[in-house]
Amino acid sequence: QVTLKESGPGILQPSQTLSLTCTFSGFSLSTYGMGVGWIRQPSGKGLEWLANIWWDDDKYYNPSLKNRLTISKDTSNNQAFLKITNVDTADTATYYCALTTEGISDYWGQGVMVTVSS
Amino acid sequence: DIVMTQTPSSQAVSAGEKVTMSCKSSQSLLYNENKKNYLAWYQQKPGQSPKLLIYWASTRESGVPDRFIGSGSGTDFTLTISSVQAEDLAVYYCQQYYNFPYTFGAGTKLELK
C-alpha cells in the first residue's frame, strides 16, 4: 500500500526558506522508474507543478520559480525534500508530494498548508 | 510551457446526467514513437488531495468506475461521465506530462443543479 505524507513549518516569514519533507511507504525511490513530485495549490485555486526527482537522482524544476527550488531525497529513509528560498506571500499554499511513474501522479499525500506572513 | 485550457470552468448537473468536459493543449501531447498521449485527468473533492482517474488520455486507473471515460488525441481531449453520481461532484483537472514543466488546466467544477 502506497502512502505519502508531507510535513512542513506551517507558518514562516517573508524571505525565509521553506523546508518540506515527504515521507512515504509502499515504494522505493531507488527502484527504476520511480519519482516523487511536489505540487502546490493556493487556497481556492489550481495546481502548480514545482519539481520532480527520479530514482536515478535526475531532477526537474519549474522555471517559473527560477532558482529558488531545491529537491533532494534520502532513499534509505524513504523521504523526499523540497526547499524554497526567499519565500513571499505568493508562496502561501497547500503543498503536495506525489509518487510519479512515467510522469503520472499515481498517489498523492494529504497535503500540508504553508502560510507566509509577517 | 504547454498551456492547458479546460472548458467549461463550471457545470451544473443533475444525478444521472451525461457530462462532458474539454481539455485542450497548446501543443500535441502525442508522442509518435509510442503513439501515447501524455495526458492525465484528476478528480479533487473539497478538502481532499487530487486523485488520479485517467492516464495516457484514456486508461482508467484501477478502481475508478467505468462511468469515467477519457478520450481524445493530439491537442483535444475529453472526460465523459456517463451517468453522474452525487459523489462525482468535484473539480476535475487535466494535466500534461509530455514535458517539463508539467502543467495543469484550471479545472472544471461539477456542481449540483
Interface residues (C-beta under 8 A of the other chain):
Chain A: G37 G46 L47 E48 W49 N52 Y60 Y61 N62 P63 S64 Y96 E102 G103 I104 S105 D106 Y107 W108 G109 Q110 G111
Chain B: D1 Y38 A40 Y42 S49 P50 K51 L52 Y55 E61 Y93 Q95 Y97 Y98 F100 P101 Y102 T103 F104 G105 A106 G107
